[in-house]
Amino acid sequence: MTETAPRLLSPSAAPRTAPSTPTTSKPHRSSSRALAGAIPLVARATQQLTGHTAQSVRKAAAWSFGKGTLRRKAFILLALAATTWAAIGTRPYRISVPAVVIAEHEHVVAAPIEGAVASVLVRAGEQVEAGQVLATMDSSLQKLERLELEAEMQNARLRVAEAIAIRDPAGASLAQGELRSLQTRLDRVLERLRESEIRSPVAGVVVAPDLSNLPGRVLALGDPMISIAAADAFTLELRVPQSRVTDLTPGSRLRFASHARPEDPGFSSLERVAPATVQREGRSVFIAEARAPEGQSWLRPGMEGIAMVEAGDRPNWWLAAHRLIDNARLRFWLD
């Protein structure tokens, strides 16, 4: 029996084993990631203020002036222009207040004789001419007296003619004296008849609020009947609140638009501002006056509208915030 020698294996034939790799647990990996994310934060936290500023400027410059930023540049330029305009720019300051057309000259027509009103021929707001009949007084007694006097005068003329025909100078003289006396009485009656027709003293507009209650009323001599606003001159009465009266100065230009015809505004200038308040519609207001715009013949007393007064230029920021500032000063006593 023969023995076999042991077989030597070559190094190349030796069994290969896989190289060992270090293993890490999951908790270790998560903590490493957290530390990696915190490193930039720590770096920024320990950075100086100048470094923060420089970094912010670099980022803003890169965002603004980098490639493909034309729209950004345009937006920034517009924003800068708008900010500059809002900070140092100015605009006209205009104050809008209610306004009413009033007559500069108003004529009150009074009863020329004592008696009852027979009729009223006009209405409030109607435009009338000088000499136009506005109303009539009851003149029935005067008309009857005129007929009687005319009949007596006719008889007196016949007596004068008869006395002359029979050659009676004394009778003719007596009849002529009676005729002259009757003519004087008739003239007085005719004058009263003319006075019974109430006529407008000027061309203008009837401004009496209600004339329907006049017919039938018995008036004494001199009792007021009808008011006529002269059409030659109207005035604008501006009702200015207390918070805006110090912004108005005489001579300021204004624009008036009436509620009746807002599409046809007119221009005028402020003439005066009253020094004290008055009550209008339950509010205390200052009254400012201006001449009514020229070229608006359709204006009537009592018409209302809006007057916009130019009060100079003001900064844009003030125009946007002055109401809030005034309100805060009143509420919180700010200086």
C-alpha positions as CSV (number, residue, x, y, z in Angstrom):
1,M,0.0,0.0,0.0
2,T,1.6,3.2,-1.0
3,E,1.2,6.5,0.8
4,T,0.4,9.6,-1.1
5,A,2.2,12.7,-0.2
6,P,0.1,15.7,0.9
7,R,-0.8,18.1,-2.0
8,L,0.4,21.6,-1.6
9,L,-2.0,24.3,-2.8
10,S,-0.6,27.3,-4.6
11,P,-1.2,30.7,-3.3
12,S,-3.3,31.4,-6.3
13,A,-5.5,28.4,-5.6
14,A,-6.1,29.3,-2.0
15,P,-9.7,30.2,-1.3
16,R,-10.5,33.9,-1.6
17,T,-12.4,35.6,1.1
18,A,-14.3,38.9,0.6
19,P,-12.6,42.0,2.0
20,S,-14.2,43.2,5.2
21,T,-15.9,46.6,5.0
22,P,-16.6,48.8,8.0
23,T,-20.2,48.9,9.0
24,T,-22.0,51.9,10.4
25,S,-25.3,52.0,12.2
26,K,-28.3,54.1,11.1
27,P,-28.2,56.4,14.2
28,H,-24.6,57.4,13.3
29,R,-25.6,58.3,9.8
30,S,-28.5,60.6,10.8
31,S,-26.4,62.4,13.4
32,S,-23.8,63.0,10.8
33,R,-26.3,64.5,8.4
34,A,-27.7,66.8,11.1
35,L,-24.2,68.0,11.9
36,A,-23.5,68.6,8.2
37,G,-26.6,70.8,7.9
38,A,-25.8,72.8,11.0
39,I,-22.3,73.8,9.9
40,P,-23.4,76.6,7.5
41,L,-25.7,77.9,10.2
42,V,-22.9,78.0,12.7
43,A,-20.7,79.7,10.2
44,R,-23.3,82.4,9.6
45,A,-23.9,82.8,13.3
46,T,-20.3,83.5,14.0
47,Q,-19.8,85.8,11.1
48,Q,-19.3,89.5,11.7
49,L,-21.9,92.2,10.8
50,T,-19.8,93.5,7.9
51,G,-19.6,89.9,6.5
52,H,-23.4,89.6,6.7
53,T,-23.8,92.9,4.9
54,A,-21.4,92.1,2.2
55,Q,-23.0,88.7,1.6
56,S,-26.4,90.2,1.4
57,V,-25.2,92.9,-1.1
58,R,-23.6,90.2,-3.3
59,K,-26.7,88.1,-3.3
60,A,-28.9,91.2,-4.2
61,A,-26.5,92.2,-6.9
62,A,-26.4,88.7,-8.4
63,W,-30.2,88.6,-8.3
64,S,-30.6,92.0,-9.8
65,F,-27.8,92.2,-12.4
66,G,-27.1,88.7,-13.3
67,K,-27.9,87.1,-16.6
68,G,-31.5,86.9,-17.6
69,T,-32.7,89.6,-15.2
70,L,-34.0,92.2,-17.6
71,R,-37.5,92.1,-16.1
72,R,-36.0,92.3,-12.6
73,K,-34.0,95.4,-13.6
74,A,-37.1,97.1,-15.0
75,F,-39.1,96.3,-11.9
76,I,-36.4,97.6,-9.6
77,L,-36.0,100.8,-11.6
78,L,-39.8,101.4,-11.6
79,A,-39.9,100.7,-7.9
80,L,-37.1,103.1,-7.2
81,A,-38.7,105.8,-9.4
82,A,-42.1,105.3,-7.6
83,T,-40.5,105.5,-4.2
84,T,-38.6,108.6,-5.1
85,W,-41.7,110.2,-6.6
86,A,-43.7,109.3,-3.5
87,A,-41.0,110.7,-1.2
88,I,-40.2,114.0,-2.8
89,G,-42.8,114.5,-5.5
90,T,-45.7,117.0,-5.2
91,R,-49.2,117.2,-6.6
92,P,-52.0,119.8,-6.5
93,Y,-54.1,119.8,-3.3
94,R,-57.8,120.2,-4.1
95,I,-60.5,120.6,-1.6
96,S,-64.1,119.5,-2.6
97,V,-67.0,121.1,-0.6
98,P,-70.7,121.5,-1.2
99,A,-71.8,124.7,-2.9
100,V,-75.1,126.5,-3.5
101,V,-76.0,129.2,-6.0
102,I,-77.5,132.3,-4.3
103,A,-78.7,135.6,-5.7
104,E,-76.4,138.5,-5.2
105,H,-79.3,140.9,-5.3
106,E,-82.8,139.9,-4.2
107,H,-85.9,142.2,-4.6
108,V,-88.9,141.7,-2.4
109,V,-92.2,142.8,-4.1
110,A,-94.7,144.1,-1.5
111,A,-98.4,144.7,-1.7
112,P,-98.9,148.2,-3.2
113,I,-102.5,148.6,-1.8
114,E,-104.6,147.0,0.9
115,G,-106.8,144.2,-0.3
116,A,-107.2,140.6,-1.2
117,V,-104.9,138.8,-3.7
118,A,-106.9,137.9,-6.8
119,S,-104.4,135.7,-8.7
120,V,-100.8,134.8,-8.9
121,L,-99.4,134.4,-12.5
122,V,-96.0,133.0,-11.8
123,R,-94.4,130.1,-10.0
124,A,-91.3,129.7,-7.9
125,G,-88.2,129.1,-10.1
126,E,-89.8,130.8,-13.1
127,Q,-87.7,133.4,-15.0
128,V,-89.5,136.7,-15.5
129,E,-88.8,140.0,-17.3
130,A,-88.8,143.5,-15.9
131,G,-92.3,144.9,-15.9
132,Q,-94.0,141.5,-16.2
133,V,-97.2,141.0,-14.2
134,L,-96.6,138.7,-11.3
135,A,-100.0,138.8,-9.5
136,T,-103.1,140.9,-9.3
137,M,-105.0,142.3,-6.3
138,D,-108.9,142.3,-6.1
139,S,-109.9,145.5,-7.9
140,S,-113.6,144.9,-8.3
141,L,-114.5,148.0,-6.2
142,Q,-112.1,150.2,-8.2
143,K,-113.6,149.0,-11.5
144,L,-117.1,149.7,-10.3
145,E,-116.0,153.2,-9.1
146,R,-114.4,153.9,-12.5
147,L,-117.6,153.0,-14.3
148,E,-119.6,155.4,-12.0
149,L,-117.1,158.2,-12.5
150,E,-117.1,157.8,-16.2
151,A,-120.9,158.0,-16.3
152,E,-120.9,161.2,-14.1
153,M,-118.2,162.7,-16.3
154,Q,-120.4,162.0,-19.4
155,N,-123.3,163.8,-17.7
156,A,-121.0,166.8,-16.8
157,R,-119.9,167.1,-20.4
158,L,-123.5,167.2,-21.5
159,R,-124.3,170.0,-19.0
160,V,-121.3,172.0,-20.2
161,A,-122.5,171.7,-23.8
162,E,-126.1,172.6,-22.8
163,A,-125.0,175.7,-20.8
164,I,-122.9,176.9,-23.8
165,A,-125.8,176.3,-26.1
166,I,-128.2,178.4,-24.1
167,R,-125.5,181.0,-23.5
168,D,-125.3,180.4,-19.7
169,P,-121.7,181.2,-18.8
170,A,-122.2,180.6,-15.1
171,G,-123.8,177.2,-15.7
172,A,-121.1,176.2,-18.1
173,S,-118.4,177.2,-15.6
174,L,-120.0,175.3,-12.8
175,A,-120.3,172.2,-15.0
176,Q,-116.7,172.4,-16.1
177,G,-115.5,172.6,-12.5
178,E,-117.5,169.5,-11.7
179,L,-116.0,167.8,-14.7
180,R,-112.4,168.6,-13.5
181,S,-113.2,167.2,-10.0
182,L,-114.5,164.0,-11.5
183,Q,-111.4,163.7,-13.7
184,T,-109.2,164.0,-10.6
185,R,-111.1,161.3,-8.8
186,L,-111.0,159.1,-11.9
187,D,-107.2,159.5,-12.2
188,R,-106.8,158.3,-8.6
189,V,-109.0,155.2,-9.3
190,L,-107.0,154.4,-12.5
191,E,-103.8,154.7,-10.5
192,R,-105.1,152.2,-7.9
193,L,-106.2,149.9,-10.8
194,R,-102.6,150.0,-12.2
195,E,-101.3,149.3,-8.7
196,S,-103.5,146.3,-8.4
197,E,-101.2,144.6,-11.0
198,I,-98.0,143.6,-9.2
199,R,-95.1,143.8,-11.7
200,S,-91.5,142.6,-11.5
201,P,-89.1,145.5,-10.9
202,V,-86.2,143.6,-12.5
203,A,-85.5,140.7,-14.8
204,G,-84.7,137.6,-12.7
205,V,-86.0,134.4,-11.2
206,V,-88.9,134.0,-8.7
207,V,-87.4,132.6,-5.5
208,A,-90.4,132.5,-3.2
209,P,-90.8,129.0,-1.9
210,D,-94.5,128.7,-2.2
211,L,-97.0,131.0,-3.9
212,S,-100.0,128.7,-3.9
213,N,-101.4,130.1,-0.6
214,L,-101.4,133.7,-1.8
215,P,-104.7,133.9,-3.8
216,G,-107.5,135.0,-1.5
217,R,-105.3,136.3,1.3
218,V,-106.0,139.8,2.5
219,L,-102.8,141.9,2.6
220,A,-102.1,145.2,4.2
221,L,-100.2,147.9,2.4
222,G,-96.5,146.9,2.3
223,D,-96.9,143.2,3.1
224,P,-94.2,141.1,1.3
225,M,-95.6,139.0,-1.5
226,I,-92.9,137.7,-4.0
227,S,-89.1,137.7,-4.0
228,I,-87.2,138.2,-7.3
229,A,-83.6,137.3,-7.6
230,A,-81.9,139.5,-10.1
231,A,-80.5,137.6,-13.1
232,D,-77.5,139.9,-13.5
233,A,-75.3,138.4,-10.7
234,F,-75.2,135.1,-8.8
235,T,-72.9,134.0,-6.0
236,L,-71.6,130.6,-5.0
237,E,-71.9,129.9,-1.3
238,L,-69.3,127.2,-0.3
239,R,-69.9,125.3,2.9
240,V,-66.4,124.5,4.2
241,P,-65.8,122.1,7.1
242,Q,-63.7,123.4,10.0
243,S,-60.9,120.9,9.2
244,R,-60.3,122.5,5.8
245,V,-61.0,126.2,6.3
246,T,-57.4,127.1,7.1
247,D,-56.3,125.7,3.7
248,L,-58.4,128.2,1.7
249,T,-57.2,131.7,0.7
250,P,-59.0,134.4,-1.3
251,G,-58.0,134.3,-4.9
252,S,-57.7,130.5,-5.1
253,R,-59.1,129.1,-8.4
254,L,-62.1,126.8,-8.2
255,R,-64.2,124.6,-10.4
256,F,-68.0,124.3,-9.9
257,A,-70.1,121.5,-11.2
258,S,-73.9,121.6,-10.5
259,H,-76.0,118.5,-9.8
260,A,-78.3,119.8,-12.6
261,R,-75.6,119.8,-15.3
262,P,-72.4,118.1,-14.1
263,E,-71.2,117.8,-17.7
264,D,-70.9,121.6,-18.0
265,P,-68.6,122.8,-15.1
266,G,-67.5,126.4,-14.8
267,F,-64.5,128.1,-13.3
268,S,-64.2,131.0,-10.9
269,S,-62.0,132.3,-8.0
270,L,-62.6,132.5,-4.3
271,E,-63.4,136.0,-3.0
272,R,-63.8,135.7,0.7
273,V,-64.0,133.3,3.7
274,A,-66.3,134.2,6.6
275,P,-64.5,134.5,10.0
276,A,-67.1,132.6,12.0
277,T,-69.2,129.5,11.6
278,V,-72.8,129.3,10.7
279,Q,-75.4,126.5,10.9
280,R,-76.2,124.8,7.7
281,E,-78.3,121.6,7.7
282,G,-77.5,120.9,11.3
283,R,-73.7,121.4,10.9
284,S,-71.3,124.2,11.8
285,V,-69.5,125.3,8.7
286,F,-67.6,128.3,7.4
287,I,-69.1,130.1,4.5
288,A,-66.8,131.0,1.6
289,E,-68.0,133.0,-1.4
290,A,-67.1,133.2,-5.0
291,R,-68.7,134.7,-8.1
292,A,-70.8,132.3,-10.2
293,P,-69.0,131.1,-13.3
294,E,-69.6,133.2,-16.4
295,G,-71.3,131.8,-19.5
296,Q,-73.8,129.6,-17.6
297,S,-77.1,131.3,-18.2
298,W,-79.0,128.2,-17.1
299,L,-77.9,128.7,-13.4
300,R,-80.8,129.4,-11.0
301,P,-80.7,130.4,-7.3
302,G,-80.9,127.4,-5.1
303,M,-79.0,125.1,-7.4
304,E,-76.6,122.8,-5.6
305,G,-73.3,121.3,-6.7
306,I,-69.7,120.6,-5.8
307,A,-66.9,123.2,-5.7
308,M,-63.3,122.0,-6.0
309,V,-60.9,124.6,-4.7
310,E,-57.2,124.5,-5.6
311,A,-55.1,125.0,-2.5
312,G,-51.5,124.7,-3.8
313,D,-49.1,121.8,-4.1
314,R,-48.5,119.3,-1.4
315,P,-46.0,116.3,-1.0
316,N,-47.4,113.1,-2.2
317,W,-46.9,111.4,1.1
318,W,-48.9,114.2,2.8
319,L,-51.8,113.9,0.4
320,A,-52.0,110.2,1.1
321,A,-51.6,110.3,4.9
322,H,-52.7,113.7,6.2
323,R,-56.2,112.6,7.1
324,L,-54.9,109.6,9.1
325,I,-52.2,111.9,10.7
326,D,-54.9,114.4,11.7
327,N,-57.1,111.7,13.1
328,A,-54.3,110.2,15.1
329,R,-53.3,113.6,16.6
330,L,-56.9,114.2,17.7
331,R,-57.4,110.7,19.1
332,F,-54.0,110.2,20.8
333,W,-52.8,113.8,21.4
334,L,-49.7,113.3,19.2
335,D,-47.4,116.3,18.6
